Amino acid sequence: MSEVKISAADVKKLRDQTGAGMMDCKKALTESDGDFDKAIDFLRKKGQKMASKRAEREAKEGVVIAVTSGNKNKGVVLRLGCETDFVAKNDDFVNLAKSFADLALKNLPNTVEDLLALPFEDVTVGEKVIEQTGVIGEKIEISKYAKIETAAGEGQVIPYIHMGYRAGVIVALNLEGPQFEAPGKDVAMQVAAMRPVALDKDGVDPSIIEKEIEIGKEQARAEGKPEAIIEKIAMGKLNKFYKENTLLNQGFVKDGSMNVAQYLQSIDKNLTITDFKNIELG
């Protein structure tokens, strides 16, 4: 049987379809006797093997993408992780993450698992991730994902991506209109910088509250405070925690004379944030 001749055009075509390296594409076509479908399967199997080998690796680098719909009624933010900063800065990797984010925005899956199951090109998102693990030679994964959706006429979602795709934020405002987009971005930037744990004190996880109260009590006892006022001191420290770690109560970064809630009210007395999602690398 004569050997199938693999042309440079065939190699380029497969590379354009998969993003794999030229040598990997040539090998895949050679092993598959020039059959493109079999060559793609060959590359995917390579990705599966690579994913298995690198499963225990940490994908701390990567990019975070935040996008919103044209009518600004919905938004998503996701993290596509990889092992090295070199890969994270590659345009193909960034564009892949953007493609996943656009697909998530269109379908609004509830979880990462639901997102991975969505059709992407001729495979699923999860299968594409595995394929690209083989192409890139590093562990890559969609490790975090979140969404916000507002009903028509009941607010808008504003996105913000921190420099170098290191963090992404979406915030939901209760009012619509282009005049609120800049304030919304200001607050989204605040979220990226100050990392609040909740919107207000009512949104703080009870386990966090319990932990902060206990820390406050321990600190007061260590300072020799009378047992009779330990509880009061701990609650005072808890209120300080709320002020520093809940978004609406945080001091506004751009103007420390007011908190975030007051800043929004200075724009419109009825303006507030109803929800936010923040994802970052690390």
Steps between C-alpha positions, in 0.01 A plus 500: 500500500644838397539766763241779487660832410417772751513846344587822680150626415344200677716562806401868504131411463516268802694759698235763421228261618664387822769749596751216534865546405616435146701191592212358706263556208734333254540201731124476554433502125777250437370263768147541360595446131393855417149462640411830669235361735735226617781755537279715725414191706874425523565847641210468746632169627836667547320767701334237718835339573654838578207596723537175693874553547458859617185455708686567826661818371375840616357736240552825692567716196252574223246767413170621643238620253189706587238573234143632485223479243418782261197602706709471820239282668738210554868444559749221566852478635727196472858395556694288251806381690837379377837423658720784373479871434653434156190309388263746670637784286455311174230656279357160403454410867332833577271464199407147606397633841295774333327240283407300809371816669289594197351150495425520873335839450276357228396195704537614865590158645460470877832335584848434361388142432203625295733732308741216421212298356395768249563433129805685370586474130464125435571388860412615851676775694651234727633303205644818349680572826652150496595537133675830571686343791669279240554791263649731764681237706374640831206431726218737414161515668191712547525514876251774587186644343219729613205681344253779571170555322255787549146522368431753226440841653639395837865599472816433303822302531837674463828311433858581591821313416809589703831562320642194329182299561608441862148551635149543366192652660134538412270722706123539477346845537133542583457782244550501124647768278835604350543761773548219753767308309797705623391477868444128448853460367635701795337253739618199296855635526446539875404132521818397315716717728337445840358147464186531711358173633135605460273780385401599856500343845188295423693319229797393716520126555402407860822299538704813425302700756551233764872492426537879518314514833726231646812680375372823656447328835845341494664833421312675781599231752862519382487874571377429853153646457239412768289197412183707551571713194662235278179444301448874442859541380465204264183645349677831449776321310236317296346833397845616392533181297170579325621850420824375349376187323147556370475690174233760578662585833860524378661838469482603134852466358475813285363717782562389858250751637213266411426130478391321183129525582532877553696537175224327304235717669697809399438395139132420553326473835350165397815346348657195665674171426283189523767234434861450397731217395878514522748243368878537508812299432693321772 
